[in-house]
């Protein structure tokens, strides 16, 4: 086992989201939530060719998640679930993952939509979403299959409307 794994941010995410409980839960519920990904100058060369992609994976650090828990109550249900069967931020390694729409690249700034991260979130990595590799038709979605789409949409938006 590798001890002391250390990551350093490559940038910061800027959004209008200031409070966790008023932030859409997932990018699918954040349409119209635009924002910026500001990449630090030493990583600017890594942005080359990114404008050819419509969507990106943002990998980030949940900097305001609180203490890790192995059992949580997900937003879609009032039942305890194992944290690894959820997308809750209070994980042993508080790493977040969002698929956002890339609007445009301006120098070291990526303008994006469907942003569900809090303002000031440290960015760890950017990866292009590639339909050929990343689109998977699933057979089952665990406990999520118990929740209807209307309920998921209502709860996931947390009152946000574009």
Buried (B, 14 or more C-beta within 10 A) or exposed (E): EEEEEEEEBBBBBBBEBEEBEEBBBBBBBBBEBBBBBBBEEEBEEEBEEBEEBEBBBBBBBBBEBEEBBEEBEBBBBEEEBEBEEBBBBBBEEBBBEBBBBBBEBEEBBBBBBBBBBBBEBBBBBBEBBEEEEEEEEEEEEEEBEEBEEEEBEEBBBBEBEE
